[in-house]
Amino acid sequence: MYLKTLIYAHRGASKYAPENTLPAFNLAYEQKADGIETDVQLTKDNIPVLIHDDTVNRTTNGKGFVHEYTYEQLRELDAGLWFHYKYLGTRIPTLDDLLKWNQKKRLQLNIELKNSKLVGNKLEKIVLNKIKAYRMGHLSVISTFSMKSIKHLYEINSTVGYAFLTSKNKPGFIEKCKELHVSGIHIRYRLLNRRIFRNAKSNNLYVAVYTVNHPVTLIRSFQYPCDAVITDVPNIAVRYRDRIQGEI
């Protein structure tokens, strides 16, 4: 017997609301997602904010690199109008905003570190301290594409679980993850096969897949069953998950 596959809303319910914003997180909650996947990076004054790209160009009415803005300057930008006029006035949230919001919601949090090559190596400790301050360690996992960041989390003996993100099947990466006390692997869906799945499980790593939106790929992910699915459409994912896995 296994637990149901966790459904993380990718940047919130980002198919229906502007990604990495409180409206997208609220909608994911309403659609019964188990968790929120979001991206965090630092402003010029070291405030952790939730935005995916290195620049604000795509998802706001501003231009330039995130790390060149102070938090107060970022607050002046509109992060909703690009998606739909009804989201006019939506702001880029901070990690504090998400952690406060989750005090009552109690969703799982998958916090992806956006480790820019242009800034220093401060993000891990700042995020860890925030998670601890809000007592969200048991609900959180930190994920990153950076093996350097994974090593740093290992060296500072992170009390919050962390996962390695990858879109490539590099030889030995699962064994390396085990060596560095990684909790799980978050792999691009196209990498999902029985060999990788079994290898991860034999090394006591959980398996999450991203970004899974189509019914066919959702069904396959639930049939494995993967431990977690990261999706833009949590409402659809929940429906198929419950149909396939039933009441567990």
TAFEN-V479058 format. One record per residue. N is the residue number from 0. RES is the residue in one letter. SS is DSSP state (A for helix, B for strand, O for the rest). PHI is phi in degrees with one decimal (* if undefined). Layout:
{{N	RES	SS	PHI} {N	RES	SS	PHI}}
This chain:
{{0	M	O	*} {1	Y	O	-129.3} {2	L	O	-77.2} {3	K	O	-63.1} {4	T	O	-60.5} {5	L	B	-73.3} {6	I	B	-112.2} {7	Y	B	-96.6} {8	A	B	-79.1} {9	H	B	-69.3} {10	R	O	59.6} {11	G	O	85.9} {12	A	O	-80.0} {13	S	O	-76.4} {14	K	O	-74.7} {15	Y	O	-116.8} {16	A	O	-150.8} {17	P	O	-61.3} {18	E	O	-57.3} {19	N	O	55.9} {20	T	O	-130.5} {21	L	A	-61.6} {22	P	A	-59.2} {23	A	A	-69.3} {24	F	A	-70.4} {25	N	A	-62.4} {26	L	A	-66.5} {27	A	A	-60.5} {28	Y	A	-62.2} {29	E	A	-64.2} {30	Q	O	-85.9} {31	K	O	69.8} {32	A	O	-62.8} {33	D	O	-81.3} {34	G	B	-157.6} {35	I	B	-116.5} {36	E	B	-103.6} {37	T	B	-146.3} {38	D	B	-113.8} {39	V	B	-129.9} {40	Q	B	-148.8} {41	L	B	-101.0} {42	T	O	-80.4} {43	K	O	-59.4} {44	D	O	-100.8} {45	N	O	64.0} {46	I	O	-95.0} {47	P	B	-75.7} {48	V	B	-120.3} {49	L	B	-102.0} {50	I	O	-158.3} {51	H	O	-83.1} {52	D	O	-75.7} {53	D	O	-64.6} {54	T	B	-113.3} {55	V	O	-91.6} {56	N	O	-58.0} {57	R	O	-75.7} {58	T	O	-112.4} {59	T	O	-142.3} {60	N	O	-92.9} {61	G	O	-107.6} {62	K	O	-141.0} {63	G	O	113.8} {64	F	B	-76.0} {65	V	A	-57.1} {66	H	A	-72.9} {67	E	A	-94.0} {68	Y	O	-100.2} {69	T	O	-79.3} {70	Y	A	-61.8} {71	E	A	-62.3} {72	Q	A	-69.4} {73	L	A	-63.8} {74	R	O	-62.6} {75	E	O	-79.9} {76	L	O	-85.8} {77	D	O	-96.0} {78	A	O	-109.3} {79	G	O	-123.2} {80	L	O	-63.1} {81	W	O	-59.3} {82	F	O	-87.5} {83	H	O	-166.7} {84	Y	A	-60.8} {85	K	A	-69.4} {86	Y	A	-99.5} {87	L	O	-53.5} {88	G	O	94.3} {89	T	O	-68.2} {90	R	O	-109.0} {91	I	O	-70.3} {92	P	O	-81.6} {93	T	B	-92.6} {94	L	A	-62.7} {95	D	A	-58.8} {96	D	A	-58.6} {97	L	A	-65.9} {98	L	A	-66.6} {99	K	A	-65.7} {100	W	A	-57.0} {101	N	A	-84.4} {102	Q	A	-58.6} {103	K	A	-99.5} {104	K	A	-70.3} {105	R	O	60.6} {106	L	O	-82.7} {107	Q	B	-68.7} {108	L	B	-122.4} {109	N	B	-113.2} {110	I	B	-102.5} {111	E	B	-90.0} {112	L	B	-80.7} {113	K	O	-96.5} {114	N	O	-84.8} {115	S	O	-66.0} {116	K	O	-71.2} {117	L	O	-90.4} {118	V	O	-123.1} {119	G	O	-72.8} {120	N	O	-97.8} {121	K	O	-113.2} {122	L	A	-61.9} {123	E	A	-57.5} {124	K	A	-66.6} {125	I	A	-64.2} {126	V	A	-65.0} {127	L	A	-58.1} {128	N	A	-64.1} {129	K	A	-65.6} {130	I	A	-59.6} {131	K	A	-66.1} {132	A	A	-60.8} {133	Y	O	-95.5} {134	R	O	54.4} {135	M	O	-111.0} {136	G	A	-58.4} {137	H	A	-73.7} {138	L	A	-104.2} {139	S	B	-119.3} {140	V	B	-133.9} {141	I	B	-99.5} {142	S	B	-125.0} {143	T	B	-161.0} {144	F	O	-82.1} {145	S	O	-92.4} {146	M	A	-66.7} {147	K	A	-62.0} {148	S	A	-67.6} {149	I	A	-59.0} {150	K	A	-62.2} {151	H	A	-65.8} {152	L	A	-62.0} {153	Y	A	-65.8} {154	E	A	-66.9} {155	I	O	-90.3} {156	N	O	57.0} {157	S	O	-55.7} {158	T	O	-87.9} {159	V	O	-100.9} {160	G	B	-60.9} {161	Y	B	-136.8} {162	A	B	-131.3} {163	F	B	-96.7} {164	L	B	-94.1} {165	T	B	-153.7} {166	S	O	-109.3} {167	K	O	-128.6} {168	N	O	-93.3} {169	K	O	-79.2} {170	P	O	-54.6} {171	G	O	80.3} {172	F	A	-69.5} {173	I	A	-68.0} {174	E	A	-64.0} {175	K	A	-65.0} {176	C	A	-62.6} {177	K	A	-62.4} {178	E	A	-60.0} {179	L	O	-97.5} {180	H	O	61.4} {181	V	O	-69.1} {182	S	O	-80.3} {183	G	B	-162.8} {184	I	B	-117.5} {185	H	B	-111.3} {186	I	B	-114.0} {187	R	B	-59.9} {188	Y	A	-53.5} {189	R	A	-64.5} {190	L	A	-83.6} {191	L	O	-68.1} {192	N	O	-149.7} {193	R	A	-62.8} {194	R	A	-66.0} {195	I	A	-64.4} {196	F	A	-59.8} {197	R	A	-68.9} {198	N	A	-64.0} {199	A	A	-62.9} {200	K	A	-64.0} {201	S	A	-67.2} {202	N	O	-102.4} {203	N	O	59.5} {204	L	O	-109.5} {205	Y	B	-79.1} {206	V	B	-123.0} {207	A	B	-116.6} {208	V	B	-122.3} {209	Y	B	-136.5} {210	T	O	-92.9} {211	V	O	-107.7} {212	N	O	-121.6} {213	H	O	-81.6} {214	P	A	-51.5} {215	V	A	-62.7} {216	T	A	-75.2} {217	L	A	-63.0} {218	I	A	-59.4} {219	R	A	-62.3} {220	S	A	-62.8} {221	F	A	-74.4} {222	Q	A	-75.6} {223	Y	A	-54.9} {224	P	O	-94.8} {225	C	O	-68.9} {226	D	O	-74.1} {227	A	B	-151.6} {228	V	B	-124.8} {229	I	B	-109.1} {230	T	B	-142.8} {231	D	O	-80.7} {232	V	O	-124.8} {233	P	A	-59.1} {234	N	A	-61.9} {235	I	A	-70.5} {236	A	A	-61.8} {237	V	A	-61.1} {238	R	A	-61.1} {239	Y	A	-71.9} {240	R	A	-58.6} {241	D	A	-70.5} {242	R	A	-67.9} {243	I	A	-84.3} {244	Q	A	-93.5} {245	G	O	63.6} {246	E	O	-87.8} {247	I	O	-106.7}}
